[in-house]
Amino acid sequence: MKIAKFLPWCGAISCVLALQVSANTIYLVRHAEKQDGSKDPVLSECGQARAAALARYFNDIELEAVFATPYQRTRQTAEPVAASKQLTVTSYDPRQPEQLHKQIQTFSRPVLVVGHSNTVPELVKLFSGIEVAPLSEQQYNLLYKVQLGEQVSVTLQHQPFGCGQTVKAKT
């Protein structure tokens, strides 16, 4: 009898847990090459080619959302990916990574986050608990794939984004 009374609660608990599911995969990338060292530069020609190649990389990868900081270089890196997925780029404040973390927890499918050399490693650690090496000012070709679940993992890929090179999809 006691088990019969307990079983309906198990169903209710599993429904609640299902509602708390978050994005299972988070891709993080630094913005592509910028034109100059000004406060809010646009992408250089090479950066634009890299952003287009990033969109091609995600051709066969499902994304539910694309996030970028409000700076031109991050938005211009994210926009080709978002456009190819018929999504809009959602802006986030790089000084408040916890807010981005909360937003991403509302998604159930993979998301892409475009950040900066000084924020991407911090975000990888925030999402995964795994510390990664800082990015140099010259590193634009790294893509982090954070897999969430029972076994959290971070995969670092060196991608030949843009600048006349082609990119094959799939990880």
C-alpha beads as a LAMMPS data file, in Angstrom:
LAMMPS data file: protein, C-alpha beads

171 atoms
170 bonds

1 atom types
1 bond types

-500.0 500.0 xlo xhi
-500.0 500.0 ylo yhi
-500.0 500.0 zlo zhi

Masses

1 110.0

Atoms # bond

1 1 1 0.000 0.000 0.000
2 1 1 2.734 2.465 0.889
3 1 1 4.439 1.927 -2.482
4 1 1 1.171 2.553 -4.313
5 1 1 0.854 5.911 -2.532
6 1 1 4.476 6.786 -3.351
7 1 1 4.352 6.054 -7.111
8 1 1 2.281 9.110 -8.116
9 1 1 4.853 11.309 -6.365
10 1 1 7.641 9.718 -8.421
11 1 1 5.825 10.777 -11.584
12 1 1 5.428 14.326 -10.320
13 1 1 9.082 14.534 -9.287
14 1 1 10.297 13.328 -12.682
15 1 1 8.089 15.965 -14.357
16 1 1 9.665 18.678 -12.206
17 1 1 13.154 17.403 -13.011
18 1 1 12.334 17.372 -16.718
19 1 1 11.400 21.047 -16.522
20 1 1 14.857 21.849 -15.100
21 1 1 16.767 20.406 -18.075
22 1 1 19.196 22.895 -19.551
23 1 1 21.221 23.197 -22.745
24 1 1 23.209 19.991 -23.048
25 1 1 25.963 21.526 -25.164
26 1 1 27.398 25.021 -25.039
27 1 1 29.778 26.168 -27.765
28 1 1 32.014 29.097 -26.873
29 1 1 34.211 31.038 -29.252
30 1 1 36.111 34.286 -29.174
31 1 1 35.105 36.931 -31.703
32 1 1 36.921 36.862 -35.041
33 1 1 39.765 39.209 -35.999
34 1 1 39.008 42.877 -35.464
35 1 1 39.946 45.667 -37.819
36 1 1 41.905 47.773 -35.350
37 1 1 42.531 48.480 -31.694
38 1 1 39.774 51.062 -31.251
39 1 1 37.204 50.790 -28.461
40 1 1 34.510 49.048 -30.536
41 1 1 36.054 47.919 -33.833
42 1 1 34.331 46.028 -36.613
43 1 1 35.707 42.778 -37.996
44 1 1 38.563 42.880 -40.460
45 1 1 38.220 41.213 -43.859
46 1 1 39.828 38.098 -42.401
47 1 1 37.457 38.289 -39.416
48 1 1 34.453 38.447 -41.729
49 1 1 35.727 35.374 -43.593
50 1 1 36.246 33.598 -40.252
51 1 1 32.682 34.471 -39.155
52 1 1 31.292 33.095 -42.435
53 1 1 33.329 29.910 -41.961
54 1 1 31.987 29.605 -38.418
55 1 1 28.463 29.681 -39.846
56 1 1 29.421 26.902 -42.261
57 1 1 30.866 24.890 -39.376
58 1 1 27.461 24.999 -37.663
59 1 1 25.525 24.019 -40.814
60 1 1 24.733 20.537 -39.508
61 1 1 24.716 21.381 -35.802
62 1 1 21.411 22.267 -34.218
63 1 1 21.407 25.466 -32.152
64 1 1 18.595 26.869 -30.066
65 1 1 20.192 30.244 -29.341
66 1 1 23.159 32.452 -30.201
67 1 1 24.582 34.894 -27.653
68 1 1 27.106 37.714 -28.088
69 1 1 28.260 40.730 -26.136
70 1 1 26.980 44.093 -27.411
71 1 1 30.271 44.924 -29.158
72 1 1 30.406 45.070 -32.956
73 1 1 33.121 42.415 -33.267
74 1 1 31.197 39.804 -31.268
75 1 1 27.875 40.542 -32.917
76 1 1 29.440 40.412 -36.388
77 1 1 30.998 37.053 -35.517
78 1 1 27.679 35.672 -34.249
79 1 1 25.318 37.087 -36.888
80 1 1 26.177 34.734 -39.788
81 1 1 25.588 31.716 -37.535
82 1 1 22.330 33.136 -36.176
83 1 1 21.093 34.067 -39.659
84 1 1 21.815 30.580 -40.991
85 1 1 19.732 29.128 -38.138
86 1 1 16.977 31.743 -38.449
87 1 1 17.761 32.987 -34.948
88 1 1 18.476 36.416 -33.558
89 1 1 21.622 37.222 -31.632
90 1 1 20.828 37.667 -27.946
91 1 1 23.011 40.217 -26.213
92 1 1 24.636 39.525 -22.849
93 1 1 26.756 41.640 -20.516
94 1 1 30.305 40.230 -20.341
95 1 1 30.702 41.779 -16.871
96 1 1 27.792 39.682 -15.541
97 1 1 28.501 36.077 -16.571
98 1 1 26.145 34.689 -13.915
99 1 1 23.188 36.269 -15.730
100 1 1 24.232 34.562 -18.970
101 1 1 24.539 31.283 -17.059
102 1 1 20.946 31.665 -15.800
103 1 1 19.681 32.486 -19.298
104 1 1 21.365 29.470 -20.851
105 1 1 19.856 27.160 -18.240
106 1 1 16.426 27.880 -19.771
107 1 1 17.395 26.194 -23.060
108 1 1 17.206 22.483 -23.750
109 1 1 19.251 22.337 -26.967
110 1 1 22.794 23.513 -27.868
111 1 1 23.691 27.200 -27.775
112 1 1 26.588 29.284 -29.108
113 1 1 28.236 32.032 -27.049
114 1 1 30.593 34.533 -28.690
115 1 1 32.827 36.359 -26.244
116 1 1 36.281 37.849 -25.831
117 1 1 39.784 36.568 -25.114
118 1 1 39.404 37.511 -21.458
119 1 1 35.844 36.180 -20.994
120 1 1 35.634 32.882 -22.898
121 1 1 37.923 30.914 -20.522
122 1 1 35.973 32.330 -17.559
123 1 1 32.685 31.235 -19.132
124 1 1 34.018 27.737 -19.843
125 1 1 34.873 27.418 -16.143
126 1 1 31.506 28.845 -15.059
127 1 1 29.536 26.369 -17.203
128 1 1 31.700 23.291 -16.650
129 1 1 33.730 23.804 -13.500
130 1 1 36.799 23.019 -15.632
131 1 1 39.562 25.612 -15.809
132 1 1 41.129 26.251 -19.209
133 1 1 44.194 28.256 -20.215
134 1 1 43.813 31.981 -20.952
135 1 1 43.581 33.071 -24.578
136 1 1 46.238 35.274 -26.118
137 1 1 45.359 38.306 -28.198
138 1 1 46.346 36.329 -31.326
139 1 1 44.128 33.280 -30.735
140 1 1 40.987 33.416 -32.832
141 1 1 40.697 29.808 -33.984
142 1 1 39.646 28.034 -30.791
143 1 1 36.199 26.586 -30.275
144 1 1 35.216 25.205 -26.881
145 1 1 32.485 22.600 -26.683
146 1 1 31.116 22.154 -23.157
147 1 1 29.095 18.958 -22.744
148 1 1 26.833 18.956 -19.705
149 1 1 25.277 15.943 -18.049
150 1 1 26.509 13.193 -15.771
151 1 1 30.017 13.469 -17.214
152 1 1 30.798 17.148 -17.810
153 1 1 33.507 17.633 -20.424
154 1 1 35.219 20.395 -22.333
155 1 1 36.543 19.765 -25.823
156 1 1 38.926 22.300 -27.328
157 1 1 39.096 22.350 -31.093
158 1 1 41.542 24.267 -33.266
159 1 1 39.395 25.243 -36.207
160 1 1 40.707 26.621 -39.499
161 1 1 38.010 29.304 -39.536
162 1 1 37.950 31.648 -42.516
163 1 1 40.764 33.521 -44.223
164 1 1 40.513 31.458 -47.392
165 1 1 40.292 28.075 -45.671
166 1 1 37.255 25.856 -45.704
167 1 1 35.760 24.293 -42.610
168 1 1 34.105 20.918 -42.409
169 1 1 31.187 20.539 -40.035
170 1 1 31.070 17.885 -37.337
171 1 1 33.057 17.529 -34.190

Bonds

1 1 1 2
2 1 2 3
3 1 3 4
4 1 4 5
5 1 5 6
6 1 6 7
7 1 7 8
8 1 8 9
9 1 9 10
10 1 10 11
11 1 11 12
12 1 12 13
13 1 13 14
14 1 14 15
15 1 15 16
16 1 16 17
17 1 17 18
18 1 18 19
19 1 19 20
20 1 20 21
21 1 21 22
22 1 22 23
23 1 23 24
24 1 24 25
25 1 25 26
26 1 26 27
27 1 27 28
28 1 28 29
29 1 29 30
30 1 30 31
31 1 31 32
32 1 32 33
33 1 33 34
34 1 34 35
35 1 35 36
36 1 36 37
37 1 37 38
38 1 38 39
39 1 39 40
40 1 40 41
41 1 41 42
42 1 42 43
43 1 43 44
44 1 44 45
45 1 45 46
46 1 46 47
47 1 47 48
48 1 48 49
49 1 49 50
50 1 50 51
51 1 51 52
52 1 52 53
53 1 53 54
54 1 54 55
55 1 55 56
56 1 56 57
57 1 57 58
58 1 58 59
59 1 59 60
60 1 60 61
61 1 61 62
62 1 62 63
63 1 63 64
64 1 64 65
65 1 65 66
66 1 66 67
67 1 67 68
68 1 68 69
69 1 69 70
70 1 70 71
71 1 71 72
72 1 72 73
73 1 73 74
74 1 74 75
75 1 75 76
76 1 76 77
77 1 77 78
78 1 78 79
79 1 79 80
80 1 80 81
81 1 81 82
82 1 82 83
83 1 83 84
84 1 84 85
85 1 85 86
86 1 86 87
87 1 87 88
88 1 88 89
89 1 89 90
90 1 90 91
91 1 91 92
92 1 92 93
93 1 93 94
94 1 94 95
95 1 95 96
96 1 96 97
97 1 97 98
98 1 98 99
99 1 99 100
100 1 100 101
101 1 101 102
102 1 102 103
103 1 103 104
104 1 104 105
105 1 105 106
106 1 106 107
107 1 107 108
108 1 108 109
109 1 109 110
110 1 110 111
111 1 111 112
112 1 112 113
113 1 113 114
114 1 114 115
115 1 115 116
116 1 116 117
117 1 117 118
118 1 118 119
119 1 119 120
120 1 120 121
121 1 121 122
122 1 122 123
123 1 123 124
124 1 124 125
125 1 125 126
126 1 126 127
127 1 127 128
128 1 128 129
129 1 129 130
130 1 130 131
131 1 131 132
132 1 132 133
133 1 133 134
134 1 134 135
135 1 135 136
136 1 136 137
137 1 137 138
138 1 138 139
139 1 139 140
140 1 140 141
141 1 141 142
142 1 142 143
143 1 143 144
144 1 144 145
145 1 145 146
146 1 146 147
147 1 147 148
148 1 148 149
149 1 149 150
150 1 150 151
151 1 151 152
152 1 152 153
153 1 153 154
154 1 154 155
155 1 155 156
156 1 156 157
157 1 157 158
158 1 158 159
159 1 159 160
160 1 160 161
161 1 161 162
162 1 162 163
163 1 163 164
164 1 164 165
165 1 165 166
166 1 166 167
167 1 167 168
168 1 168 169
169 1 169 170
170 1 170 171
